[in-house]
């Protein structure tokens, strides 16, 4: 049975069409602009792309918080792409340069649904129970706060795109 520290879920209604939200998620360059990463390559199912942290382009305050991590690299294994509905990848949360490639990963899933005011985005990260106990609580806390920020960043990115 999964613990209460195994899964993070965030929901946000974005004032944009499903098609526009999908592009912001599924195009590596757009994803990186709001998330705060430069992606080497495009998102394709069952492939691995390298991401490098760069400050987000949509919020100066968050960009300043990301600045100390600039250049940190990590891999994203793209699991599923179901156009207009679901995008998911695996990564090593709280990436540590000393961590081996066989270290446990978590699954990040972005799901889209229609909403009266636009598009409902549900972001879920699961699998924290696989993270070594000495790191688990901190990684969970960091990512819980991180996804809260990321849902605000994508909303700001989409709002700017409509201006």
C-alpha positions as CSV (number, residue, x, y, z in Angstrom):
1,X,0.0,0.0,0.0
2,X,1.3,3.4,-1.0
3,X,2.1,5.9,1.8
4,X,0.8,9.4,2.0
5,X,4.3,10.5,0.7
6,X,4.0,8.5,-2.5
7,X,2.0,10.9,-4.7
8,X,1.6,14.6,-5.4
9,X,-1.4,15.9,-7.3
10,X,-2.0,19.5,-8.5
11,X,-5.0,20.7,-10.5
12,X,-5.3,24.1,-12.2
13,X,-7.9,25.4,-14.7
14,X,-6.0,27.2,-17.4
15,X,-7.8,29.9,-19.4
16,X,-6.6,28.6,-22.7
17,X,-7.9,26.1,-25.3
18,X,-7.0,22.4,-24.9
19,X,-4.9,22.7,-28.1
20,X,-2.9,25.6,-26.7
21,X,-2.2,23.9,-23.4
22,X,-1.2,20.7,-25.2
23,X,1.4,22.7,-27.3
24,X,2.8,24.2,-24.1
25,X,3.2,20.7,-22.6
26,X,4.3,18.6,-25.6
27,X,6.7,20.9,-27.5
28,X,10.0,20.7,-25.7
29,X,10.9,24.4,-26.4
30,X,7.6,25.7,-25.0
31,X,7.8,23.3,-22.0
32,X,11.2,24.6,-21.2
33,X,10.3,28.2,-21.5
34,X,7.7,28.1,-18.7
35,X,9.3,25.2,-16.7
36,X,12.8,26.6,-16.6
37,X,14.8,24.1,-18.6
38,X,16.5,23.7,-22.0
39,X,15.7,20.4,-23.6
40,X,18.1,18.8,-26.0
41,X,15.7,17.2,-28.5
42,X,12.0,16.7,-28.9
43,X,9.6,14.8,-26.8
44,X,8.9,11.4,-28.4
45,X,7.4,8.3,-26.6
46,X,9.9,5.8,-25.3
47,X,12.9,8.2,-25.7
48,X,15.2,9.9,-23.3
49,X,16.0,13.6,-23.6
50,X,18.5,15.6,-21.6
51,X,17.2,18.7,-19.8
52,X,19.3,21.5,-18.3
53,X,18.0,23.9,-15.7
54,X,17.7,27.5,-16.9
55,X,15.7,30.3,-15.3
56,X,12.1,30.4,-16.4
57,X,11.1,33.0,-18.9
58,X,7.8,33.9,-17.4
59,X,8.4,35.0,-13.8
60,X,11.4,37.0,-12.6
61,X,11.0,36.0,-8.9
62,X,10.9,32.3,-9.7
63,X,13.8,32.7,-12.2
64,X,15.9,34.2,-9.4
65,X,15.1,31.1,-7.3
66,X,16.1,28.8,-10.1
67,X,19.4,30.7,-10.9
68,X,21.5,28.7,-8.4
69,X,20.5,25.5,-10.2
70,X,21.3,26.8,-13.7
71,X,23.1,24.3,-15.8
72,X,22.2,21.3,-13.7
73,X,21.3,18.5,-16.1
74,X,19.0,15.5,-15.8
75,X,17.3,13.0,-18.1
76,X,13.6,12.7,-18.9
77,X,12.4,9.3,-20.1
78,X,9.3,10.1,-22.1
79,X,6.8,7.3,-21.4
80,X,3.5,8.3,-23.0
81,X,2.2,10.9,-25.4
82,X,-1.5,10.7,-26.1
83,X,-2.2,13.9,-28.1
84,X,-4.5,16.4,-26.4
85,X,-4.9,14.2,-23.4
86,X,-1.8,12.9,-21.6
87,X,1.9,13.4,-21.5
88,X,4.2,11.6,-19.0
89,X,7.8,11.1,-18.2
90,X,10.1,9.6,-15.6
91,X,12.9,11.4,-13.9
92,X,15.1,11.2,-10.8
93,X,13.5,13.6,-8.4
94,X,15.9,15.8,-6.4
95,X,18.6,14.8,-8.9
96,X,21.9,14.3,-7.3
97,X,25.1,14.1,-9.5
98,X,26.3,11.2,-7.5
99,X,23.1,9.2,-8.2
100,X,23.5,6.2,-10.5
101,X,21.4,5.7,-13.6
102,X,19.7,2.8,-11.9
103,X,18.4,5.0,-9.0
104,X,14.6,5.0,-8.6
105,X,12.5,7.4,-10.7
106,X,9.1,9.0,-10.2
107,X,6.5,9.2,-12.9
108,X,5.2,12.7,-13.8
109,X,1.9,12.8,-15.7
110,X,0.1,15.8,-17.2
111,X,-3.6,15.1,-18.0
112,X,-5.9,17.5,-19.8
113,X,-9.7,17.7,-19.6
114,X,-12.2,20.2,-20.8
115,X,-13.4,22.8,-18.2
116,X,-16.0,25.4,-18.4
117,X,-13.4,28.2,-18.1
118,X,-10.8,26.6,-20.3
119,X,-8.7,23.5,-19.7
120,X,-8.2,21.5,-16.5
121,X,-4.6,20.4,-16.1
122,X,-3.9,17.7,-13.5
123,X,-0.2,17.2,-12.7
124,X,0.6,14.0,-10.8
125,X,4.0,12.8,-9.6
126,X,4.0,9.3,-8.1
127,X,6.5,6.7,-7.0
128,X,8.1,8.5,-4.0
129,X,7.9,5.3,-2.0
130,X,10.7,3.9,-4.1
131,X,13.1,6.8,-3.1
132,X,15.5,5.9,-0.3
133,X,14.0,6.7,3.0
134,X,16.8,9.1,4.0
135,X,15.9,11.3,0.9
136,X,12.2,10.7,0.5
137,X,10.6,13.3,2.8
138,X,12.8,16.1,1.5
139,X,12.4,15.2,-2.1
140,X,8.6,15.0,-1.7
141,X,8.5,18.4,0.1
142,X,10.6,20.0,-2.6
143,X,8.6,18.6,-5.4
144,X,5.3,19.4,-3.7
145,X,6.3,23.0,-3.6
146,X,7.8,22.8,-7.1
147,X,4.6,21.6,-8.7
148,X,2.7,24.4,-7.0
149,X,5.0,26.9,-8.6
150,X,5.0,25.1,-12.0
151,X,1.2,25.2,-12.2
152,X,1.4,29.0,-11.7
153,X,4.2,29.3,-14.3
154,X,2.3,27.5,-17.1
155,X,-0.8,29.7,-16.3
156,X,1.3,32.8,-16.7
157,X,3.0,31.5,-19.8
158,X,-0.4,30.8,-21.5
159,X,-1.7,34.2,-20.4
160,X,1.2,36.0,-22.0
161,X,0.9,33.9,-25.1
162,X,-2.7,35.3,-25.5
163,X,-1.7,38.9,-25.1
